[in-house]
Amino acid sequence: MSVTTPTSTTLSISHLLIADLPLCEPFGIAFHTEKCIPGAFNVGTFVRNWTQFIESGIGTILGLWRGETLIGGLGGIVVADLTSGEMTVNELFWYVQPDARHGTWPIRLIKELKIWGAAHGATRLRMVHILMPNESASTVKLAHVYRQLGLRPIEVAYDGEI
């Protein structure tokens, strides 16, 4: 799927190939920084894990491209829910460069993940929102987007060293 914007820059979404995975490094670093995720983004670990997910058929990364430049992506895997057994597509990351977050393209990534998940046997979608240090579940800016997609909050995760 693609469209030409008024600036003649083509945006498109496509499933990344294993050869494309290293292109995720800039937004992987940005995602870690923006969301204050503990530890450092490791592109080798990222490529190794996503290669396994893609090769096994349980995972995909939908890349958002501006022309030939990867400007974001949404990665998900289809697995059976650990308690119900229901096949669920689980979002593992969703990042779009700040200058491309307007409009419908970030939401199109989610809709494409739902389509991919359904084609791979999923009947549910799980999205995760990583809270910023000064954010609470009640102040999530994207809450209205998740609700419009028919999603509701079901869990808050906590993180810390052991």
Stockholm file with secondary structure:
# STOCKHOLM 1.0

chainA/1-162         MSVTTPTSTTLSISHLLIADLPLCEPFGIAFHTEKCIPGAFNVGTFVRNWTQFIESGIGTILGLWRGETLIGGLGGIVVADLTSGEMTVNELFWYVQPDARHGTWPIRLIKELKIWGAAHGATRLRMVHILMPNESASTVKLAHVYRQLGLRPIEVAYDGEI
#=GR chainA/1-162 SS CEEECTTSCEEEEEECCGGGGGGGHHHHHHHHHHTTCSSCCCHHHHHHHHHHHHHHTSEEEEEEEETTEEEEEEEEEEEECTTTCCEEEEEEEEEECGGGCSSSHHHHHHHHHHHHHHHTTCCEEECCCCCCTTCCGGGCTTHHHHHHTTCCCCCCCCCCCC
#=GC SS_cons         CEEECTTSCEEEEEECCGGGGGGGHHHHHHHHHHTTCSSCCCHHHHHHHHHHHHHHTSEEEEEEEETTEEEEEEEEEEEECTTTCCEEEEEEEEEECGGGCSSSHHHHHHHHHHHHHHHTTCCEEECCCCCCTTCCGGGCTTHHHHHHTTCCCCCCCCCCCC
//
